[in-house]
Each structure stands twice: as structure tokens, then as C-alpha cells.
């Protein structure tokens, strides 16, 4: 089956030398603009011949380290220092980014669960389709910068996935090490359907992702980690001619679903362990206090394995089914 052309049109020549700044224009007819468009900022910085990197932020609109680092990089990166090409989309899910929400306010689409997308779907699926068919094929290495958004908080890490192709896995792992976040993660994704990660890896790309904090904001520390990591990655890929900025990293593994603890009850969440602290299997990582009456004992949520607390639910109230804690295993 032949897909129709992608409805997204770049306003710049993606193959032009030097620095080009423009938009990915996606037609979107709506009540207040019959012939309106979603205008997603994009920068293409092309130096000499060499590999290409695709750098993405804002796949979820309430995660800010990626947009901070990538808007800055798009402005400051000199194409004359490049042996290759850098394509930067700092706020990929622009409608969600403007709303400060994880999903799009237009169609409620979760962009990182919408790949490979569809040219005939909603706005979110059309964005995913363009990335899949027009941007990913151009890239040798792909970085998708994430953090926890409004509902999760993480120790800051860059991550590569466990892959069937061990050579591809090794390339991604080396790129994670070069990023030099405080933590480096090798992980088995438990919800990989529809992810950009899965689509890029299926195309053989070297794919790196991050979780650099959370709580629906950025911190000075996490924004600095993102800025340093992006430049280090470009240097590692042989695209940016500069000296890397190394930093110590601690390797962690997320080998199975046992890393995750989910709430089976709603209530007031009390953390028992802080981020980065050691955790023991069978010991509590959080408690849920019932809020509908007094006199009831809290419900303890326990870890399934030894490790350290890599992520926690961020808001003080938790709903049934929410991820309350994630434990990773230090190497």
C-alpha cells in the first residue's frame, strides 16, 4: 500500500548549506482559522560532508530541558564547525508544548505513542508520519530529549535500549556514555508500541533518549546537563569539531518490569525513599494514605528488587494505576 504524500511542508530547504531556520508547516483547519497551520520551528545546520544528527525536544509538551537546550543550540551552533549536518526540532509536539501538557490539546494525541504515524490521521499522527518518512531517513544518530513532565521526577540520565542487534546496541550505549549525564541507563522498555524510539531503532538508527528531571519544570542543573550532553553527543558522532566536556556517570540497568511499582489504590502519596537513594527488595518505597476517612493504616508500596530509586510519582496525590516508583540496578 502506497501512502499519500506527507501533509507537512518545510518552509526551508533541508539540503541547503549553512544555517537555515524555518518551520514545518502542517495545515490545520479550525474554528478560528479556516486555512490555518501548525508551524513547528526547525533548524538545519549543514557544514561539510559527514554524518547527520536529528535532535528532538518537546515530544511531550510539559518537558522543558530539551527545548531549552535545543533552541539555544539552534541559535549558537556555527555550521563552519560541523563535519556533517544537524537537524534540530526543539518543540516537536508544538500544540502540547504551547499548552504545557503531555498530550496535544488538539486531538489528545501522545506523540511518543503515535509512531510511525499516518498522513491521514490527526495532527499528532501527521507529525509522527513526517518524522518517520522525512526526518529519520536523513539521520545517522537520533537524540530525543525527555524528562518526567508534570507527573514524574527522575534522576537525570541518558539511556539506550536493549536491542536484538548487539552491534546497534553497542553504538547506542557508546553514545549514551559520551552524553555524560550523571546517570547512564540501559533499559528494557515496557511500553514500546508507538514510540519514536522503536521506529528509529527498527530503521537501524543509533538512538539515544533521556530523562533529565521532571515535575513540569526545568532546573539549572538539568538544563546544563542537557546542553552539555547534546554537544558531547555531536562531538562523539564526529559532527562537531570541538573538545568534549566529560563528566562522571554512574551506570544503571532497568532489566525488567520488576523495576516498576504501580499504585493499586488512590490517595495521598508519601515518599519513603528519595531519588537516588538505595532501595531493598521487599522494603517500602512509598505509602498511600487514604483520604476519604481517618483511622485507616496507610498502604505500603514495596520494591521488587534491590537498587536505587530512579524515578517517583511527582504530584502529592496518586491515582489507581499510576506509576509510583521506578527502581534501577547499579552495575
Residue pairs with C-beta under 8 A, 6 or more apart in sequence:
3 118
3 119
3 129
3 133
4 119
4 120
5 119
6 119
6 126
6 129
6 130
6 133
6 134
7 26
7 27
7 119
7 126
7 130
8 24
8 25
8 26
8 126
8 127
8 129
8 130
8 134
9 24
9 25
10 22
10 23
10 24
10 25
10 42
11 22
11 23
11 24
11 25
12 20
12 21
12 22
12 23
12 42
12 44
13 20
14 20
14 44
14 87
14 138
15 46
16 44
16 46
17 46
17 79
18 45
18 46
18 79
19 43
19 44
19 45
19 46
19 77
19 79
20 43
20 44
20 45
20 46
21 41
21 42
21 43
21 74
22 41
22 42
22 43
23 39
23 40
23 41
23 42
24 39
24 40
24 42
24 89
24 127
24 130
25 37
25 38
25 39
25 40
26 37
26 38
26 39
26 40
26 123
26 126
26 127
26 130
27 35
27 36
27 37
28 36
28 37
28 38
28 106
28 123
29 35
29 36
30 36
30 106
38 94
38 95
38 106
38 123
38 127
39 94
40 89
40 91
40 92
40 94
40 127
41 71
41 74
41 89
41 90
41 91
41 94
42 87
42 88
42 89
43 74
43 86
43 87
43 88
44 85
44 86
44 87
44 88
45 74
45 77
45 79
45 82
45 85
45 86
45 88
46 79
46 82
46 84
46 85
46 86
47 79
47 80
47 81
47 82
47 83
47 84
47 85
47 239
48 82
48 83
48 84
49 83
49 84
50 82
50 83
50 84
50 85
50 238
50 239
51 84
51 85
51 140
51 141
51 237
51 238
51 239
52 84
52 85
52 86
52 87
52 138
52 139
52 140
52 141
52 239
53 84
53 85
53 86
53 87
53 139
53 140
53 141
53 142
53 143
53 233
53 234
53 237
53 239
54 87
54 89
54 135
54 136
54 138
54 139
54 141
54 142
54 143
55 70
55 73
55 86
55 87
55 88
55 89
55 143
55 145
55 230
56 66
56 70
56 89
56 92
56 131
56 142
56 143
56 144
56 145
56 196
57 63
57 65
57 66
57 67
57 69
57 70
57 89
57 90
57 91
57 92
57 144
57 145
58 66
58 67
58 89
58 90
58 91
58 92
58 93
58 94
58 96
58 97
59 66
59 92
59 93
59 111
59 112
59 144
59 146
59 196
60 93
60 96
60 102
60 103
60 110
60 111
60 112
60 146
60 149
61 91
61 93
61 95
61 96
61 97
61 98
61 99
61 100
61 101
61 102
61 103
61 104
62 96
62 100
62 101
62 102
62 149
62 150
62 216
63 145
63 146
63 147
63 148
63 149
63 214
64 147
64 217
64 218
64 223
65 145
65 147
65 210
65 212
65 213
65 218
65 222
65 223
65 225
65 226
66 90
66 144
66 145
66 146
66 147
66 210
66 226
67 90
67 91
67 97
68 218
68 223
68 226
68 227
69 145
69 223
69 226
69 227
69 229
69 230
70 88
70 89
70 90
70 145
70 230
71 90
71 91
72 227
73 86
73 88
73 227
73 230
73 231
74 88
74 90
77 86
77 240
81 240
81 241
81 242
82 239
82 240
82 241
83 238
83 239
83 240
83 241
84 237
84 238
84 239
85 138
85 239
86 234
86 239
86 240
87 135
87 138
87 139
89 135
91 97
92 111
92 127
92 131
93 104
93 111
93 124
93 127
95 104
95 105
95 106
95 123
96 102
96 103
96 104
96 105
96 111
99 105
100 216
102 110
102 149
102 150
102 151
103 109
103 110
103 111
103 124
104 111
104 122
104 123
104 124
106 122
106 123
106 124
107 122
107 123
107 124
109 122
109 123
109 124
109 125
110 124
110 194
111 124
111 127
111 128
111 196
112 144
112 146
112 194
112 195
112 196
112 197
113 191
113 193
113 194
113 195
114 121
114 124
114 125
114 127
114 128
114 194
115 128
115 131
115 132
115 194
115 195
115 196
115 198
115 199
116 128
116 129
116 132
116 133
116 199
117 124
117 125
117 126
117 127
117 128
117 129
117 130
117 131
117 132
118 125
118 126
118 128
118 129
119 126
119 129
121 129
128 196
131 196
132 199
136 142
136 199
136 200
136 203
136 205
137 203
139 200
139 205
140 205
140 206
140 237
141 175
141 205
141 206
141 207
141 208
141 233
141 237
142 196
142 200
142 205
142 206
142 207
142 208
143 207
143 208
143 209
143 210
143 230
143 233
144 196
144 197
144 207
144 208
144 209
144 210
145 209
145 210
145 212
145 226
145 230
146 209
146 210
146 211
146 212
147 154
147 210
147 211
147 212
147 213
147 214
147 218
147 222
148 154
148 211
148 213
148 214
148 215
148 311
148 314
149 214
149 216
150 214
150 215
150 216
150 314
150 315
151 214
151 313
151 314
151 315
151 322
152 211
152 214
152 311
152 312
152 313
152 314
152 323
153 213
153 214
153 215
153 275
153 311
153 312
153 314
154 211
154 212
154 213
154 214
154 275
154 310
154 311
154 326
155 182
155 183
155 275
155 276
155 308
155 309
155 310
155 311
156 181
156 182
156 183
156 210
156 211
156 212
156 213
156 221
156 222
156 225
157 181
157 182
157 183
157 184
157 185
157 210
157 211
157 212
157 252
157 310
158 176
158 179
158 180
158 181
158 183
158 184
158 185
158 208
158 209
158 210
158 229
159 176
159 184
159 185
159 186
159 187
159 208
159 209
159 210
159 211
160 169
160 172
160 173
160 175
160 176
160 185
160 186
160 187
160 207
160 208
160 209
161 169
161 172
161 186
161 187
161 188
161 189
161 197
161 201
161 207
162 169
162 186
162 187
162 188
162 255
163 169
163 172
163 201
165 204
168 201
168 204
168 206
171 206
172 206
172 207
172 208
173 186
174 236
175 206
175 208
175 233
175 236
175 237
176 184
176 185
176 186
176 208
177 184
177 249
178 232
178 233
178 235
178 236
178 244
179 208
179 210
179 229
179 230
179 232
179 233
179 236
180 228
180 229
180 232
180 244
180 245
180 246
180 247
180 248
180 249
181 210
181 212
181 225
181 229
181 247
181 249
182 225
182 247
182 248
182 249
182 250
183 249
183 250
183 251
183 252
183 310
183 328
184 249
184 250
184 251
184 252
185 211
185 251
185 252
185 253
185 254
185 310
185 328
186 251
186 252
186 253
186 254
187 253
187 254
188 254
188 255
188 256
189 195
189 197
189 198
190 257
190 260
192 198
197 207
197 209
200 207
201 207
206 237
208 233
210 226
210 229
211 311
212 222
212 225
212 226
213 219
213 221
213 222
214 311
214 314
215 314
216 314
228 245
228 247
231 240
231 242
231 244
231 245
232 244
232 245
232 246
234 240
235 241
235 242
235 243
235 244
236 244
250 330
251 330
251 331
252 307
252 308
252 310
252 328
252 329
252 330
252 331
253 328
253 329
253 331
254 310
254 326
254 328
254 329
255 329
258 304
258 305
259 304
259 305
259 307
259 310
259 326
259 327
259 328
259 329
260 323
260 325
260 326
261 285
261 286
261 301
261 302
261 303
261 304
261 323
261 324
261 325
261 326
261 327
262 321
262 322
262 323
262 324
263 269
263 288
263 301
263 313
263 318
263 319
263 320
263 321
263 322
263 323
263 324
264 299
264 320
264 321
265 288
265 290
265 299
265 320
266 288
266 317
266 318
266 319
266 320
267 288
267 289
267 290
267 291
267 298
267 299
267 317
267 318
268 288
268 289
268 290
268 291
268 316
268 317
268 318
269 286
269 287
269 288
269 289
269 313
269 315
269 316
269 317
269 318
269 324
270 286
270 287
270 288
270 289
270 298
271 285
271 286
271 312
272 284
272 285
272 286
272 287
273 279
273 284
273 285
273 286
273 309
273 325
274 309
275 309
275 310
275 311
275 312
276 308
276 309
276 310
277 308
277 309
278 306
278 307
278 308
279 285
279 303
279 306
279 307
279 308
279 309
279 327
280 303
280 306
281 302
281 303
281 304
281 305
281 306
282 302
282 303
283 302
283 303
284 300
284 301
284 302
284 303
285 301
285 302
285 303
285 309
285 312
285 324
285 325
285 327
286 300
286 301
286 312
286 313
286 324
286 325
287 298
287 299
287 300
287 301
288 298
288 299
288 301
288 318
288 324
289 298
290 296
290 298
290 299
291 317
301 324
301 325
303 325
303 327
304 327
305 327
305 329
306 327
306 329
307 327
307 328
307 329
307 330
308 327
308 328
308 330
309 325
309 326
309 327
310 326
310 327
310 328
311 323
311 325
311 326
312 324
312 325
312 326
313 322
313 323
313 324
313 325
318 324
